[in-house]
Amino acid sequence: MPSFRNRSKWCPERNRELAIEAYVEALEKAILSHDFTVTHRRNLTRDEQRALENLRGYDDIIIKQADKGSAVVVMNKEAFISEAKRQLSDSEVYTSLDRDPTQDITDKINEKVRECWGKGHIDDKTRDYLLVSEDARPGRFYLLPKLHKPGCPGRPVISGCSTPTERISEFVDNNLRPLVPKINSYVKDTNDFLRKLGELQRLPEGAILCTIDVVGLYPHIPHDEGLEALKESSVTYGGMDEGEWEGSLGEDIATFAELVLKSNNFEFNGKHYLQERGTAIGTKMAPSYANIFMDRLEKRLIRDAEVKPQVWWRYIDDVVIIWTDGEETLKQFLAYLNNAHRTIKFTSKWSREDIDFLDARVVNESGKLETDVL
């Protein structure tokens, strides 16, 4: 795996090649003698510039990017902390710790990395890349305001940068990502969604367009189900026989994934926490892992449903379906979805005329689908 290598610090010795050295010296002289004075115009007025500089002096506000769109949100700091504490008080998802467990987690991960290397599943350079250094630190918890939701709740994010699990999460994701496009319901992006729509023929009379959103998918994935889905996908989509799983690299990847899930410690407002359920937005393997979990869940949901949708497509936690059996049975199907799993719940919207999905609006014109990019 050539991408899993520590960055080289090698630098060639000076004066090894006189011709190259002469060129370097001439280039350095030309650069250093260059006049870097560049005239420019401000794109802000002086009052706007002063206002931005004054913001630095305020310690009672928090400035964050909105969860969706390109808006910048200025929030009252106390309200931001209150919303964070509200979410962190969910004892099924988060546990408050009396100390920082980062060093214990570092030791545990390094032990598993060396075991994987000892079995010959990774080479020396990959081992060195995955080993956690002594300067690892806890994750940082923050919220992205959901302006499109009543009450402006925050989407919880845990930054994985420089944490003990950062690199093993990257390693897991590198192995899971190729499996995701093989999922039957998989939608890559808006263009992929529009392409799929273009392949449909006319819709039956009375067809209903429906979008379904998973409520807080990432923190609501039970570890046992997510890891079982990971194993099943490695066998189903990875071309691996069931008997090949034990002792394989796939089993090591599942072990690393479990470490990422169960070692997700972080800090907020001077306190230490551990995420007990689900995965965090902010760790690299999260989107692939969530996709694979939903693949397993949706297969069971559709298989066991009395009436099934004509189309079920999904972009991570956003689903679009085409329903052809009437509004009452659609309501029954949506109620069935919300009673089929202990932690995974759904919200939905439907219409016979038009719906919004990802960055597109879909209009049903007498059975013919028209689309507009929002």
C-alpha positions as CSV (number, residue, x, y, z in Angstrom):
1,M,0.0,0.0,0.0
2,P,2.2,2.9,-1.2
3,S,0.0,5.6,0.3
4,F,0.7,4.4,3.9
5,R,4.2,5.7,4.3
6,N,5.6,8.3,6.6
7,R,6.8,11.4,4.8
8,S,10.4,11.2,3.8
9,K,12.8,13.7,5.5
10,W,15.6,13.0,3.1
11,C,17.3,16.0,1.5
12,P,20.2,15.7,-1.0
13,E,23.6,17.0,0.0
14,R,24.7,20.3,-1.4
15,N,27.6,20.6,-3.9
16,R,27.2,17.0,-5.2
17,E,26.6,18.2,-8.8
18,L,28.3,21.5,-9.7
19,A,26.0,22.2,-12.6
20,I,22.9,21.8,-10.5
21,E,24.4,23.8,-7.7
22,A,25.1,26.7,-10.1
23,Y,21.5,26.6,-11.3
24,V,20.2,26.6,-7.7
25,E,22.3,29.6,-6.8
26,A,21.3,31.5,-9.8
27,L,17.6,30.7,-9.1
28,E,17.9,31.8,-5.5
29,K,19.5,35.1,-6.5
30,A,16.8,35.8,-9.0
31,I,14.1,35.1,-6.5
32,L,15.7,37.1,-3.7
33,S,16.3,40.1,-6.0
34,H,12.7,40.1,-7.2
35,D,10.4,43.0,-6.2
36,F,7.5,41.4,-4.5
37,T,5.5,44.7,-4.0
38,V,2.1,44.0,-5.5
39,T,-0.6,46.6,-5.7
40,H,-3.9,45.3,-4.5
41,R,-7.4,46.5,-3.6
42,R,-9.3,45.6,-0.5
43,N,-12.5,43.7,-1.2
44,L,-13.8,45.0,2.2
45,T,-14.5,48.5,3.3
46,R,-12.5,49.9,6.2
47,D,-15.5,49.7,8.4
48,E,-16.0,46.0,7.5
49,Q,-12.3,45.3,8.1
50,R,-12.5,47.0,11.5
51,A,-15.7,45.0,12.4
52,L,-13.9,41.7,11.6
53,E,-10.9,42.7,13.6
54,N,-13.1,43.7,16.5
55,L,-14.7,40.2,16.5
56,R,-11.4,38.8,17.8
57,G,-12.0,40.7,21.1
58,Y,-15.3,39.0,21.8
59,D,-15.0,36.0,24.0
60,D,-18.8,35.5,24.4
61,I,-19.5,34.3,20.8
62,I,-18.7,31.2,18.7
63,I,-18.2,31.4,14.9
64,K,-18.9,28.3,12.9
65,Q,-19.7,27.2,9.4
66,A,-23.4,26.1,9.0
67,D,-24.1,22.4,8.7
68,K,-25.4,22.9,5.2
69,G,-24.7,25.6,2.7
70,S,-21.9,28.2,2.8
71,A,-23.3,30.4,5.6
72,V,-21.2,31.5,8.5
73,V,-23.0,31.4,11.9
74,V,-22.3,33.7,14.9
75,M,-23.6,32.1,18.0
76,N,-23.8,33.1,21.6
77,K,-21.1,31.1,23.4
78,E,-23.3,30.1,26.3
79,A,-26.0,28.8,23.9
80,F,-23.4,26.9,22.0
81,I,-22.0,25.2,25.2
82,S,-25.6,24.6,26.4
83,E,-26.5,22.7,23.2
84,A,-23.2,20.7,23.4
85,K,-23.9,19.7,27.0
86,R,-27.4,18.7,26.1
87,Q,-26.1,16.3,23.5
88,L,-23.2,15.1,25.6
89,S,-25.7,14.3,28.4
90,D,-27.1,11.4,26.4
91,S,-25.6,8.5,28.4
92,E,-26.4,6.0,25.7
93,V,-24.0,7.7,23.4
94,Y,-21.4,9.5,25.6
95,T,-19.7,8.8,28.9
96,S,-17.9,11.4,31.0
97,L,-14.4,10.4,32.0
98,D,-12.4,11.4,35.1
99,R,-9.1,11.3,33.2
100,D,-7.6,11.4,29.7
101,P,-7.3,7.8,28.4
102,T,-5.2,8.8,25.3
103,Q,-2.0,7.0,26.4
104,D,-3.9,3.8,27.2
105,I,-5.5,3.9,23.8
106,T,-2.2,4.6,22.1
107,D,-0.6,1.5,23.7
108,K,-3.6,-0.7,22.7
109,I,-3.5,0.5,19.1
110,N,0.3,0.0,18.8
111,E,0.0,-3.5,20.1
112,K,-2.6,-4.4,17.5
113,V,-0.6,-2.8,14.7
114,R,2.5,-4.8,15.7
115,E,0.3,-8.0,15.8
116,C,-1.0,-7.3,12.3
117,W,2.6,-6.7,11.1
118,G,3.8,-9.9,12.8
119,K,1.2,-11.9,10.8
120,G,2.6,-10.5,7.6
121,H,-0.6,-8.5,6.7
122,I,1.2,-5.2,6.5
123,D,4.8,-4.3,5.6
124,D,7.4,-2.4,7.6
125,K,6.6,1.0,6.2
126,T,2.8,0.6,6.7
127,R,3.5,-0.5,10.3
128,D,5.6,2.6,10.9
129,Y,2.9,4.8,9.5
130,L,0.1,3.3,11.6
131,L,2.1,3.3,14.9
132,V,0.8,6.1,17.1
133,S,3.4,8.6,18.3
134,E,3.7,9.8,21.9
135,D,2.3,13.2,21.1
136,A,-1.2,11.9,20.2
137,R,-4.0,13.9,21.8
138,P,-7.8,13.6,22.4
139,G,-10.3,14.5,19.7
140,R,-12.0,17.9,19.8
141,F,-15.8,18.1,20.0
142,Y,-17.7,20.9,18.3
143,L,-21.1,21.5,16.7
144,L,-22.1,22.7,13.2
145,P,-25.4,24.7,13.5
146,K,-28.3,23.3,11.6
147,L,-30.0,26.4,10.3
148,H,-32.5,24.4,8.4
149,K,-33.9,22.7,11.6
150,P,-36.2,24.2,14.2
151,G,-34.3,25.5,17.2
152,C,-31.0,25.4,15.3
153,P,-29.6,22.3,16.9
154,G,-26.0,21.3,16.2
155,R,-24.5,18.4,14.3
156,P,-21.9,16.9,16.6
157,V,-18.4,16.6,15.1
158,I,-15.3,15.1,16.7
159,S,-12.1,16.2,15.0
160,G,-9.8,13.1,14.6
161,C,-6.7,15.1,13.7
162,S,-3.7,13.9,15.7
163,T,-5.8,11.4,17.7
164,P,-4.5,7.8,18.4
165,T,-7.1,6.5,15.9
166,E,-6.5,8.9,13.1
167,R,-4.3,6.7,10.9
168,I,-5.9,3.4,11.6
169,S,-9.2,5.0,10.6
170,E,-7.6,6.1,7.4
171,F,-6.3,2.6,6.8
172,V,-9.8,1.1,7.4
173,D,-11.4,3.6,5.1
174,N,-8.9,2.8,2.4
175,N,-10.1,-0.8,2.5
176,L,-13.8,-0.1,2.9
177,R,-14.2,2.6,0.2
178,P,-13.9,0.3,-2.8
179,L,-16.8,-1.8,-1.4
180,V,-19.3,1.1,-1.1
181,P,-20.0,1.6,-4.9
182,K,-21.0,-2.1,-5.1
183,I,-24.0,-1.5,-2.8
184,N,-27.2,-1.7,-4.9
185,S,-28.8,1.4,-3.5
186,Y,-25.6,3.5,-3.7
187,V,-25.8,7.1,-5.0
188,K,-22.4,8.8,-5.4
189,D,-23.6,12.4,-5.8
190,T,-26.2,14.6,-7.4
191,N,-25.0,13.8,-10.9
192,D,-25.2,10.1,-10.2
193,F,-28.7,10.6,-9.0
194,L,-29.7,12.5,-12.1
195,R,-28.1,9.8,-14.2
196,K,-30.2,7.1,-12.5
197,L,-33.3,9.1,-13.0
198,G,-32.5,9.5,-16.6
199,E,-32.5,5.7,-17.0
200,L,-36.1,5.3,-15.7
201,Q,-39.0,5.0,-18.1
202,R,-42.3,6.7,-17.4
203,L,-43.7,6.3,-13.9
204,P,-47.0,4.5,-13.3
205,E,-50.0,6.7,-12.8
206,G,-50.3,7.8,-9.2
207,A,-46.7,7.2,-8.3
208,I,-45.5,9.0,-5.2
209,L,-42.0,10.6,-4.8
210,C,-40.7,10.2,-1.3
211,T,-37.5,11.3,0.5
212,I,-36.5,9.6,3.8
213,D,-33.8,10.9,6.2
214,V,-32.1,8.8,8.9
215,V,-32.2,10.7,12.2
216,G,-28.7,11.1,13.4
217,L,-27.3,8.1,11.7
218,Y,-23.6,8.2,12.8
219,P,-24.1,8.2,16.6
220,H,-26.9,5.7,16.4
221,I,-25.2,2.7,14.8
222,P,-24.8,-0.1,17.3
223,H,-21.2,-1.4,17.3
224,D,-22.1,-5.0,17.0
225,E,-24.3,-4.5,14.0
226,G,-21.9,-2.2,12.3
227,L,-19.0,-4.6,12.7
228,E,-21.1,-7.5,11.5
229,A,-22.0,-5.5,8.5
230,L,-18.4,-4.7,7.8
231,K,-17.6,-8.5,7.9
232,E,-20.5,-9.4,5.6
233,S,-19.6,-6.7,3.1
234,S,-16.0,-7.9,3.0
235,V,-17.3,-11.4,2.1
236,T,-20.1,-10.2,-0.2
237,Y,-18.4,-7.4,-2.1
238,G,-14.7,-8.2,-1.5
239,G,-14.8,-11.6,-3.1
240,M,-13.8,-13.4,0.1
241,D,-15.1,-16.8,1.1
242,E,-16.6,-17.1,4.5
243,G,-13.8,-19.5,5.6
244,E,-11.1,-17.0,4.5
245,W,-12.2,-14.4,7.0
246,E,-10.5,-15.9,10.1
247,G,-6.8,-14.8,10.2
248,S,-7.1,-12.6,7.2
249,L,-6.3,-8.9,6.7
250,G,-10.1,-8.4,6.6
251,E,-10.3,-9.6,10.2
252,D,-7.5,-7.1,11.2
253,I,-9.3,-4.3,9.4
254,A,-12.4,-5.2,11.5
255,T,-10.2,-5.1,14.6
256,F,-8.9,-1.7,13.7
257,A,-12.5,-0.5,13.0
258,E,-13.5,-1.7,16.4
259,L,-10.6,0.2,18.0
260,V,-11.7,3.4,16.2
261,L,-15.3,2.9,17.4
262,K,-14.5,2.1,21.0
263,S,-11.5,4.4,21.5
264,N,-13.2,7.6,20.4
265,N,-12.2,9.8,23.3
266,F,-12.4,13.6,23.1
267,E,-12.3,16.8,25.1
268,F,-14.9,19.6,25.4
269,N,-14.9,22.6,27.6
270,G,-12.1,21.1,29.8
271,K,-13.7,17.7,30.3
272,H,-13.0,14.3,28.8
273,Y,-15.5,12.0,27.2
274,L,-15.8,8.7,25.4
275,Q,-18.3,8.0,22.6
276,E,-19.9,4.7,23.5
277,R,-22.3,4.2,20.5
278,G,-22.0,4.9,16.9
279,T,-19.2,6.6,15.0
280,A,-18.1,10.2,15.0
281,I,-18.5,12.6,12.1
282,G,-14.8,13.6,11.8
283,T,-13.1,10.2,11.6
284,K,-12.1,9.1,8.1
285,M,-13.8,5.7,8.1
286,A,-17.2,7.1,9.2
287,P,-19.0,7.6,5.7
288,S,-17.9,4.2,4.4
289,Y,-18.8,2.5,7.6
290,A,-22.2,4.1,7.8
291,N,-22.9,3.2,4.1
292,I,-22.0,-0.4,4.8
293,F,-24.2,-0.5,7.9
294,M,-27.2,1.0,6.1
295,D,-26.7,-1.5,3.2
296,R,-27.2,-4.4,5.7
297,L,-30.1,-2.7,7.4
298,E,-32.0,-1.6,4.3
299,K,-31.7,-5.1,2.7
300,R,-33.5,-6.6,5.8
301,L,-36.1,-3.8,5.9
302,I,-37.0,-4.1,2.2
303,R,-36.9,-7.9,2.3
304,D,-39.3,-8.1,5.3
305,A,-41.7,-5.4,4.1
306,E,-45.2,-6.5,3.0
307,V,-45.2,-3.9,0.2
308,K,-41.9,-2.7,-1.3
309,P,-40.9,0.5,-3.1
310,Q,-40.3,0.4,-6.8
311,V,-37.1,2.3,-6.3
312,W,-34.9,2.7,-3.2
313,W,-31.7,4.8,-3.7
314,R,-29.5,6.2,-0.9
315,Y,-26.8,8.8,-0.4
316,I,-25.4,7.8,3.1
317,D,-28.4,8.8,5.3
318,D,-30.6,10.4,2.6
319,V,-33.0,8.0,0.8
320,V,-35.3,8.6,-2.1
321,I,-38.0,6.1,-3.0
322,I,-40.7,5.8,-5.7
323,W,-43.9,4.3,-4.3
324,T,-46.6,2.9,-6.6
325,D,-49.1,1.4,-4.2
326,G,-51.0,4.3,-2.8
327,E,-50.7,6.8,0.0
328,E,-52.1,4.6,2.8
329,T,-49.7,1.7,2.2
330,L,-46.8,4.3,2.0
331,K,-47.8,5.5,5.5
332,Q,-47.8,1.9,6.7
333,F,-44.4,1.3,5.1
334,L,-42.9,4.4,6.8
335,A,-44.4,3.4,10.2
336,Y,-42.9,-0.1,9.7
337,L,-39.5,1.5,9.0
338,N,-39.6,3.4,12.3
339,N,-40.5,0.4,14.3
340,A,-38.0,-2.0,12.8
341,H,-34.8,-0.9,14.7
342,R,-34.2,0.2,18.3
343,T,-31.9,3.2,17.5
344,I,-32.3,3.9,13.8
345,K,-35.3,6.2,13.1
346,F,-36.5,8.1,10.0
347,T,-38.3,11.3,8.9
348,S,-39.9,11.5,5.5
349,K,-41.6,13.8,3.0
350,W,-43.6,12.8,0.0
351,S,-45.5,14.3,-3.0
352,R,-47.1,13.2,-6.2
353,E,-45.8,16.4,-7.9
354,D,-42.2,17.2,-6.8
355,I,-39.5,16.5,-4.2
356,D,-36.0,17.8,-3.4
357,F,-33.2,15.3,-3.1
358,L,-29.5,16.3,-2.6
359,D,-29.0,19.3,-4.9
360,A,-31.8,18.5,-7.3
361,R,-35.6,19.1,-7.6
362,V,-37.5,16.3,-9.2
363,V,-40.9,17.0,-10.9
364,N,-43.4,14.4,-11.9
365,E,-45.0,15.6,-15.1
366,S,-47.8,13.1,-15.8
367,G,-45.4,10.2,-15.3
368,K,-42.4,11.8,-16.9
369,L,-39.6,13.0,-14.6
370,E,-38.1,16.5,-15.0
371,T,-35.2,17.7,-12.9
372,D,-33.7,21.0,-12.0
373,V,-30.4,21.5,-10.1
374,L,-30.9,23.7,-7.1
